[in-house]
Amino acid sequence: AADRLVIPVPLYHCFGMVMGNLGCVTHGSTMIYPNDAFDPALTLQAVAEEKATALYGVPTMFIAMLDQPQRQTFDLSSLRTGIMAGATCPIEVMRRVINEMHMSEVQIAYGMTETSPVSLQTGPADELELRVTTVGRTQPQLE
């Protein structure tokens, strides 16, 4: 309930609507929407201004935020966790997200809208290698 989640992923997709909105509603977490479409600078600004603890995105979004020219001016130290999904994440990108964005507990998730939406997910304590070479473990009630 104390988490503050920045949701820059589209709400027309299960990642934004179910993982973001519904996840926050069911846990009493704060939902933060940086813009009506993804903008790396506005997303970083929202994290800093709102002291977000979590951030969702796909690898290309994280790459855009890491490479954003003014990134160093934003205080991202409140971040702890998040979900990266939608594509595989190169290990170098994951290292940068963990080290430069302070997201030590970032996890990889995999699923389909039809399964609403996550079927497999890594854990916050999983080794870096496991997070980037697998899609994690099968979630409860699935096979």
ABEGO torsion letter per residue (X at the ends): XABBBBBABBAABAAAAAAAAAAAAAAGBBBBBABABBBAAAAAAAAAAAGBABBBEBAAAAAAAAABAAAAABBAAABABEBBBGBBBBAAAAAAAAAAAGBAABBBBBEBAAAOABABBBBAABBAAAAAABAEBBBBGBX
